[in-house]
Amino acid sequence: MTTPPTGFLEEADLHAFVDGILDPDQRRRVEEHLAQHPEDAALVESWQRQNAAIRAVYEPILREIPAPSLRSAAAQVAAPSGTIESGATHWGRPGVLPRVRRREDILAQQRRQAIFASVLAVLSVAAVAALATFIFAGRGEHRPITAASAPQGYVARAGLTYATYVSDQHPVEIDASRLEELSSWLKARVGFYKVPDLSQQGMRLIGGRVAPGVAAPAGFLIYERPDGGRVGLYFERSVATISQQASKSGSGVTAIEWRTADFAFVLIGPLSLDLMQVAAEKAAAQIIGASQP
């Protein structure tokens, strides 16, 4: 391509005019030159069109908020010295290769950053998909309960349920004001519907919820004493014969366990063994009476 004359101006002056980095006096001098040299004016106009086209393509990308990892990496890169380039690429003039290389380096860095962000996005989607596959595959697969995967004994599971829910802001799923609904719900989910009345023992029913069991869901009723102390009644299906035992944990919580009507029951709370025993016998009597024809 033939290089048009530039008169007393340097080619760098034309580039700076297109990039808009000249002071008013220098800009006026270039404008006078372009008015007298139509070929240079046409070349400058073509560069300006190229700049507008490039901005139309890359400005949406520049407005995007980069990922934190990319911002951290960019902060470690030393700021370039000298004139800041506008990102425009000018064609048809010899002697501009150093400026073109710097702009190509900027674009190459932007491409590398975009590729890096795309790879991170793909890896994130793959990780989420793998986790979802693992979860849903595990739901459909029946795995026998082992000693390593389930708490040992009804008292241990009752203690875990008690510690999980008793001090929660919303400890129950259905409160005592909907007692009939609570009974029907427990019968459908757990297979047991009798809700013992322990008000004579100073325990007001708050409500109940379903908790994880070993082979089937377990039920958990919560009662509250006037002093704010809470007692829980945990029940879960059992094939054991009728039996009863008492145990005292080292954390100040007493647990009374008994089994009847194909269920294991554990009354657990921060009361003395004598008080818990009386309440357990009261609850057991009501349960046995409800299970008899």
C-alpha positions as CSV (number, residue, x, y, z in Angstrom):
1,M,0.0,0.0,0.0
2,T,1.3,3.5,-1.0
3,T,2.1,5.7,2.0
4,P,0.6,9.1,1.6
5,P,2.6,12.2,2.4
6,T,2.4,13.6,5.9
7,G,4.2,16.9,5.4
8,F,5.8,18.2,8.6
9,L,3.8,15.8,10.8
10,E,5.0,12.5,12.2
11,E,2.8,9.5,11.7
12,A,2.6,9.2,15.5
13,D,0.8,12.6,15.5
14,L,-1.9,11.1,13.3
15,H,-2.2,8.1,15.6
16,A,-2.4,10.3,18.7
17,F,-5.1,12.5,16.9
18,V,-7.2,9.3,16.3
19,D,-6.7,8.2,19.9
20,G,-7.7,11.6,21.2
21,I,-4.6,12.2,23.4
22,L,-3.3,15.5,21.9
23,D,-3.5,18.8,23.6
24,P,-5.6,21.5,22.0
25,D,-2.7,23.2,20.1
26,Q,-1.4,19.9,18.7
27,R,-4.9,18.8,17.7
28,R,-5.5,22.1,15.9
29,R,-2.2,21.7,14.0
30,V,-3.2,18.2,12.9
31,E,-6.6,19.4,11.8
32,E,-5.0,22.1,9.6
33,H,-2.7,19.4,8.1
34,L,-5.6,17.1,7.3
35,A,-7.5,20.0,5.7
36,Q,-4.5,20.4,3.3
37,H,-3.8,16.7,2.8
38,P,-7.0,14.8,1.7
39,E,-5.2,11.4,1.6
40,D,-4.1,11.6,5.2
41,A,-7.6,12.8,6.1
42,A,-9.1,9.7,4.4
43,L,-6.6,7.4,6.2
44,V,-7.4,9.0,9.6
45,E,-11.1,8.6,8.9
46,S,-10.6,4.9,8.1
47,W,-8.8,4.5,11.4
48,Q,-11.6,6.2,13.3
49,R,-14.1,3.8,11.7
50,Q,-12.0,0.8,12.7
51,N,-11.8,2.2,16.3
52,A,-15.6,2.5,16.4
53,A,-16.1,-1.1,15.1
54,I,-13.6,-2.5,17.6
55,R,-15.3,-0.6,20.5
56,A,-18.7,-2.0,19.4
57,V,-17.3,-5.5,19.6
58,Y,-15.3,-5.3,22.9
59,E,-17.1,-2.7,25.0
60,P,-19.7,-5.2,26.2
61,I,-16.8,-7.5,27.4
62,L,-15.1,-4.5,29.1
63,R,-18.3,-3.8,31.0
64,E,-18.4,-7.3,32.4
65,I,-17.3,-7.8,36.0
66,P,-14.4,-10.2,36.0
67,A,-14.2,-13.1,38.3
68,P,-12.4,-12.5,41.7
69,S,-9.6,-14.8,40.6
70,L,-9.0,-12.8,37.4
71,R,-9.1,-9.5,39.4
72,S,-6.5,-10.9,41.7
73,A,-4.3,-12.0,38.9
74,A,-4.6,-8.6,37.1
75,A,-3.6,-6.8,40.3
76,Q,-0.2,-8.6,40.2
77,V,0.6,-7.4,36.7
78,A,2.8,-4.3,36.7
79,A,1.2,-1.2,35.1
80,P,2.6,-0.4,31.7
81,S,4.8,2.7,31.3
82,G,4.4,5.4,28.7
83,T,1.3,6.3,26.7
84,I,-1.8,4.3,27.4
85,E,-3.0,2.7,24.2
86,S,-6.7,3.0,23.3
87,G,-6.9,-0.6,22.0
88,A,-7.3,0.4,18.4
89,T,-5.3,-1.3,15.6
90,H,-4.2,1.0,12.7
91,W,-3.5,-0.5,9.3
92,G,-1.7,0.7,6.1
93,R,1.2,2.5,7.7
94,P,4.8,1.2,8.1
95,G,6.7,1.9,11.2
96,V,3.8,1.2,13.7
97,L,4.7,-2.4,14.6
98,P,5.8,-1.7,18.2
99,R,2.4,-0.1,18.9
100,V,0.5,-2.9,17.2
101,R,2.4,-5.5,19.2
102,R,1.4,-3.8,22.5
103,R,-2.2,-3.8,21.4
104,E,-2.0,-7.4,20.4
105,D,-0.5,-8.3,23.7
106,I,-3.5,-6.6,25.4
107,L,-6.0,-8.5,23.3
108,A,-4.1,-11.8,23.8
109,Q,-4.2,-11.3,27.6
110,Q,-8.0,-10.6,27.4
111,R,-8.4,-13.8,25.4
112,R,-6.4,-15.8,27.9
113,Q,-8.5,-14.4,30.7
114,A,-11.7,-15.2,28.9
115,I,-10.5,-18.8,28.3
116,F,-9.5,-19.2,31.9
117,A,-12.9,-18.0,33.1
118,S,-14.6,-20.4,30.7
119,V,-12.6,-23.3,32.0
120,L,-13.5,-22.4,35.6
121,A,-17.2,-22.3,34.6
122,V,-17.0,-25.7,32.9
123,L,-15.3,-27.3,35.9
124,S,-17.9,-25.8,38.3
125,V,-20.8,-27.1,36.3
126,A,-19.1,-30.5,36.1
127,A,-18.6,-30.6,39.8
128,V,-22.2,-29.7,40.5
129,A,-23.4,-32.4,38.1
130,A,-21.2,-35.0,39.6
131,L,-22.5,-34.1,43.1
132,A,-26.1,-34.3,42.0
133,T,-25.5,-37.6,40.3
134,F,-24.0,-39.0,43.5
135,I,-26.8,-37.8,45.6
136,F,-29.7,-39.0,43.4
137,A,-27.9,-42.3,42.8
138,G,-27.6,-42.8,46.5
139,R,-31.3,-42.2,47.0
140,G,-32.2,-45.1,44.7
141,E,-29.8,-47.5,46.2
142,H,-30.8,-49.5,49.3
143,R,-27.8,-49.8,51.6
144,P,-28.0,-51.8,54.8
145,I,-27.4,-50.0,58.1
146,T,-24.1,-50.7,59.6
147,A,-22.5,-49.9,62.9
148,A,-20.4,-47.2,61.2
149,S,-23.4,-45.5,59.5
150,A,-26.1,-45.4,62.3
151,P,-26.0,-44.4,66.0
152,Q,-26.0,-47.4,68.2
153,G,-29.3,-47.9,70.1
154,Y,-32.6,-46.0,70.5
155,V,-31.2,-43.9,73.3
156,A,-28.3,-42.7,71.2
157,R,-30.6,-41.8,68.4
158,A,-33.1,-40.1,70.8
159,G,-30.2,-38.1,72.3
160,L,-29.0,-37.0,68.9
161,T,-32.6,-35.9,67.9
162,Y,-33.0,-34.1,71.2
163,A,-29.8,-32.2,70.9
164,T,-30.7,-31.2,67.3
165,Y,-34.2,-29.9,67.8
166,V,-35.0,-29.2,71.4
167,S,-33.4,-25.7,71.5
168,D,-34.2,-24.8,67.9
169,Q,-36.2,-21.6,67.3
170,H,-38.8,-23.8,65.5
171,P,-38.4,-27.2,67.1
172,V,-41.7,-28.8,65.8
173,E,-43.3,-29.1,62.4
174,I,-46.9,-29.2,63.7
175,D,-47.7,-27.5,67.0
176,A,-50.1,-28.6,69.7
177,S,-52.9,-26.3,68.6
178,R,-53.4,-28.7,65.7
179,L,-53.5,-31.9,67.8
180,E,-55.7,-34.0,65.5
181,E,-53.7,-33.1,62.5
182,L,-50.5,-33.9,64.4
183,S,-51.9,-37.4,65.3
184,S,-53.0,-38.1,61.7
185,W,-49.7,-37.0,60.3
186,L,-47.6,-39.1,62.7
187,K,-49.8,-42.1,61.9
188,A,-49.2,-41.6,58.2
189,R,-45.5,-40.9,58.5
190,V,-44.4,-43.0,61.4
191,G,-47.2,-45.5,62.1
192,F,-48.0,-44.2,65.6
193,Y,-50.7,-41.7,66.4
194,K,-51.2,-41.6,70.2
195,V,-49.9,-38.4,71.7
196,P,-49.5,-38.9,75.5
197,D,-50.8,-36.2,77.8
198,L,-48.2,-35.3,80.4
199,S,-49.8,-32.2,81.8
200,Q,-50.3,-33.8,85.2
201,Q,-46.5,-34.1,85.3
202,G,-46.1,-30.4,84.6
203,M,-45.2,-31.0,80.9
204,R,-47.1,-29.0,78.3
205,L,-47.1,-30.4,74.8
206,I,-45.5,-28.0,72.2
207,G,-45.9,-30.2,69.2
208,G,-44.1,-32.8,67.2
209,R,-42.0,-33.6,64.1
210,V,-40.6,-36.4,62.1
211,A,-36.9,-37.3,62.6
212,P,-34.6,-39.8,60.9
213,G,-34.8,-43.4,62.0
214,V,-32.9,-46.5,61.1
215,A,-35.3,-48.4,58.8
216,A,-38.2,-45.8,58.8
217,P,-38.9,-42.3,59.9
218,A,-39.1,-41.7,63.7
219,G,-41.4,-39.4,65.6
220,F,-40.4,-36.8,68.2
221,L,-42.8,-35.0,70.5
222,I,-41.6,-32.0,72.6
223,Y,-43.0,-31.0,76.0
224,E,-42.1,-27.9,78.0
225,R,-42.1,-27.4,81.8
226,P,-43.0,-24.1,83.5
227,D,-39.3,-23.4,84.1
228,G,-38.6,-23.6,80.4
229,G,-37.0,-27.0,80.5
230,R,-38.0,-29.3,77.6
231,V,-38.5,-33.0,77.5
232,G,-38.7,-35.1,74.3
233,L,-40.5,-38.3,73.5
234,Y,-38.7,-40.2,70.7
235,F,-40.4,-43.3,69.1
236,E,-39.4,-45.6,66.3
237,R,-40.5,-48.9,65.0
238,S,-39.1,-51.9,66.8
239,V,-39.6,-55.7,66.6
240,A,-38.4,-56.2,70.2
241,T,-40.6,-57.6,72.9
242,I,-41.8,-55.4,75.8
243,S,-39.0,-54.2,77.9
244,Q,-37.9,-51.2,79.9
245,Q,-34.7,-49.7,81.1
246,A,-33.4,-46.4,82.4
247,S,-30.1,-44.7,81.6
248,K,-28.4,-41.4,82.7
249,S,-26.1,-39.6,80.4
250,G,-23.1,-37.7,81.6
251,S,-24.4,-34.4,80.2
252,G,-27.2,-34.0,82.8
253,V,-29.9,-35.5,80.5
254,T,-31.9,-38.5,81.6
255,A,-33.3,-41.0,79.1
256,I,-35.9,-43.7,79.9
257,E,-36.4,-46.4,77.2
258,W,-39.2,-48.9,76.8
259,R,-40.7,-50.9,74.0
260,T,-44.3,-51.8,73.3
261,A,-46.8,-52.1,70.5
262,D,-43.9,-52.8,68.0
263,F,-42.3,-49.4,68.9
264,A,-39.3,-48.3,70.9
265,F,-39.9,-45.2,73.0
266,V,-37.4,-43.0,74.7
267,L,-38.4,-40.1,77.1
268,I,-35.4,-37.8,77.4
269,G,-34.9,-34.5,79.2
270,P,-32.9,-32.6,81.8
271,L,-34.8,-33.9,84.9
272,S,-34.0,-36.3,87.7
273,L,-34.3,-40.0,87.2
274,D,-37.3,-40.2,89.5
275,L,-39.3,-37.5,87.7
276,M,-38.5,-38.9,84.3
277,Q,-39.5,-42.4,85.5
278,V,-42.9,-41.2,86.6
279,A,-43.5,-39.4,83.4
280,A,-42.4,-42.4,81.3
281,E,-44.8,-44.7,83.2
282,K,-47.6,-42.2,82.6
283,A,-46.8,-42.1,78.9
284,A,-46.4,-45.8,78.6
285,A,-49.8,-46.5,80.2
286,Q,-51.6,-44.2,77.8
287,I,-49.8,-45.8,74.8
288,I,-50.6,-49.3,75.9
289,G,-54.2,-48.4,76.5
290,A,-54.5,-46.9,73.0
291,S,-53.0,-50.0,71.4
292,Q,-55.4,-52.4,73.1
293,P,-58.7,-53.2,71.2
